[in-house]
Amino acid sequence: MENSVDVLIESLLAATLRLEQEVSAKDSEPEVWLSLLDERENLILQAQKQELVSESLSEAQRKKMEQIFEINQRLVPLINNRKQGVQQQLNTLQRSKLAMNTYNEAGPNGYGAFFDRKK
């Protein structure tokens, strides 16, 4: 039992560290994040099945769990910042698309000039 708990906590810590590296990289892809998050979720579900509680953990295991928690606390703002950046890019793209559609609609067109119709 103790050995499987150690392996589980080590795997969770390793997956968390890989996630931190990916999120911290400027050109990382969110798809990679999702696969790492899925892996971590599976490990957490395994821990819940084994009914891990902090009272049953050794001091070394507890320290690793605290390290995982600290990394999670750093990751949440990084992921939220990246999410906001993507949302801003999406909003900009939608505004550009709307502006292009406004000027590209069928209407009176004379020799390469366009007539502005406000909506």
C-alpha positions as CSV (number, residue, x, y, z in Angstrom):
1,M,0.0,0.0,0.0
2,E,2.7,2.4,1.0
3,N,4.7,1.8,-2.2
4,S,1.7,2.4,-4.5
5,V,0.9,5.6,-2.6
6,D,4.5,6.8,-3.2
7,V,4.3,6.0,-6.9
8,L,1.0,7.8,-7.2
9,I,2.2,10.9,-5.4
10,E,5.4,10.9,-7.5
11,S,3.5,10.5,-10.7
12,L,1.2,13.4,-9.7
13,L,4.1,15.6,-8.8
14,A,5.9,14.8,-12.2
15,A,2.7,15.5,-14.1
16,T,2.2,18.8,-12.2
17,L,5.8,19.8,-13.0
18,R,5.4,19.0,-16.7
19,L,2.2,21.1,-16.7
20,E,4.0,24.0,-15.1
21,Q,6.8,23.8,-17.7
22,E,4.2,23.8,-20.6
23,V,2.1,26.6,-19.2
24,S,5.3,28.7,-18.5
25,A,6.5,28.3,-22.1
26,K,5.5,31.2,-24.3
27,D,4.7,29.1,-27.4
28,S,3.0,26.1,-25.8
29,E,-0.2,24.7,-27.1
30,P,-3.3,24.4,-24.9
31,E,-3.9,21.0,-26.3
32,V,-0.8,19.8,-24.5
33,W,-2.1,21.3,-21.4
34,L,-5.4,19.4,-21.7
35,S,-3.6,16.1,-22.0
36,L,-1.5,16.8,-18.9
37,L,-4.6,18.0,-17.0
38,D,-6.4,14.7,-18.0
39,E,-3.4,12.7,-16.8
40,R,-3.5,14.6,-13.5
41,E,-7.2,14.1,-13.1
42,N,-6.8,10.4,-13.6
43,L,-4.1,10.3,-10.9
44,I,-6.2,12.3,-8.5
45,L,-9.1,9.9,-9.1
46,Q,-6.8,7.0,-8.3
47,A,-5.8,8.8,-5.1
48,Q,-9.4,9.3,-4.2
49,K,-10.1,5.6,-4.8
50,Q,-7.3,4.7,-2.4
51,E,-8.9,7.1,0.1
52,L,-5.7,9.1,0.7
53,V,-6.1,11.4,3.6
54,S,-3.4,13.6,5.0
55,E,-3.4,11.8,8.4
56,S,-2.3,8.6,6.7
57,L,0.6,10.2,4.7
58,S,4.2,10.2,5.8
59,E,6.1,13.4,6.2
60,A,7.8,13.1,2.9
61,Q,4.5,12.4,1.1
62,R,2.9,15.3,2.8
63,K,5.8,17.6,1.6
64,K,5.3,16.4,-2.0
65,M,1.6,17.1,-1.7
66,E,2.3,20.6,-0.4
67,Q,4.7,21.1,-3.3
68,I,1.9,20.0,-5.8
69,F,-0.5,22.5,-4.1
70,E,2.0,25.4,-4.3
71,I,2.6,24.7,-8.0
72,N,-1.2,24.6,-8.6
73,Q,-1.5,28.0,-6.9
74,R,1.1,29.4,-9.3
75,L,-0.5,27.7,-12.4
76,V,-4.0,29.1,-12.0
77,P,-3.1,32.8,-12.6
78,L,-0.8,31.8,-15.5
79,I,-3.6,29.8,-17.2
80,N,-6.1,32.6,-16.6
81,N,-3.8,35.2,-18.1
82,R,-3.3,33.0,-21.2
83,K,-7.0,32.5,-21.4
84,Q,-7.7,36.2,-21.3
85,G,-5.1,36.8,-24.0
86,V,-6.7,34.3,-26.3
87,Q,-10.2,35.8,-25.5
88,Q,-8.8,39.3,-26.5
89,Q,-7.4,37.9,-29.7
90,L,-10.8,36.3,-30.5
91,N,-12.7,39.5,-29.8
92,T,-10.3,41.5,-32.0
93,L,-10.7,38.9,-34.8
94,Q,-14.5,39.1,-34.5
95,R,-14.5,42.9,-34.7
96,S,-12.3,42.8,-37.8
97,K,-14.5,40.2,-39.4
98,L,-17.6,42.3,-38.6
99,A,-15.9,45.4,-40.1
100,M,-14.9,43.5,-43.3
101,N,-18.4,42.1,-43.7
102,T,-19.8,45.6,-43.4
103,Y,-17.7,46.9,-46.2
104,N,-17.8,43.8,-48.4
105,E,-21.6,43.4,-48.5
106,A,-23.2,43.7,-51.9
107,G,-24.2,47.2,-52.7
108,P,-23.6,50.1,-55.1
109,N,-20.0,49.8,-56.3
110,G,-18.4,52.1,-58.8
111,Y,-15.1,51.4,-60.4
112,G,-13.3,50.1,-57.3
113,A,-14.8,52.7,-55.0
114,F,-17.2,51.8,-52.3
115,F,-20.1,53.6,-50.9
116,D,-20.2,53.6,-47.1
117,R,-23.5,52.5,-45.6
118,K,-23.8,52.9,-41.9
119,K,-25.7,50.4,-40.0
